[in-house]
Amino acid sequence: MSAITVRVPAKVNLQLAVGPLREDGYHDLVNVFHAVSLFDEVTAAEPADGDLSAAPLRVRVEGDHTGEVPVSDDNLAVRAAMALADRAGRSYRADLLIRKSIPVAGGMAGGSADAAAALVACNELWGLGLPVEDLMEIAADIGSDVPFALLGGTAVGTGRGERLAPLETAGIFHWVFALADGGLSTPRVYGECDRLREEAGVAAPTPAVSEALLAALREGDAKALGQALSNDLQPAALALRPSLADTLAAGRAHGALGALVSGSGPTCAFLAESAERAHELAGLIKDVDGCRAVVTAHGPVPGATVAG
Ligand code: C5P
């Protein structure tokens, strides 16, 4: 094989319960991940030029608003491919092409998704045949959200979000995502969450999974799911980007079953009762101030998968 393309979904957090700051700089979480049908594609190809002096791993990025995506070794997909080569115990070469549809720095784990896709693509391109358990381990070292992008579906993450247990769900849920101009830095949003808690004199609670949320997922009950959605990072994201409050309010006013900031934001997620309602809702939200674009998607969908 001279090129492998992998399709990988975005995620929305159905529950993000943030515990205390740990010694290692991370927070203990209960993080209910849900993979939605908004995809990036990563192609790993054997370098055509045979230029052995070039960097062993090169990356290009295509798509809208990709200016902030690094095309250096800081790119999470490059780091993932390097970590995979390390695990295999030798150096390998690949040209990576990332085609982005997942918003950049949007709270939908786009960078993590690309890292997961690069692991699957390079594992195949280089004929390593590493089992998914090994890819999961490498993924957890790259970032807290990377293992879920391999797994997909709906799952609860504990620890810093990397220890995953798949969840049983029924049916399909329909979503609208309101994309905002510019991203929000994840460490900054976590820091603001700590600061707001300190200012209010509130101790960080021990995170626990919502039983109401689990029941709604099991039963495929979109109305109950809408009421059970929660995100402890939302007050921090709203403090850093006050215009998101208007976006959320517009979705609620137009009948969304639930509305929340996705992860660390600034993307806002709205649950609708059907695909048709999601399209209507998207049309009603798109002109709200601070909203750059809207997209509809459904979930759950599978994790990183070789395309075609
Ligand atoms: O794991 P990842 O590199 O994606 O995390 C990015 C940043 O998000 C971390 O550096 C940390 O500031 C914050 N984070 C956290 N607690 C978690 C996950 C992420 O504080 N459980």
Residues whose N, C-alpha, C, O or C-beta is under 5 A from the ligand:
A	BS01	C5P	G25 Y26 H27 L29 I142 G143 S144 D145 G159 R160 G161 T186 P187 Y190
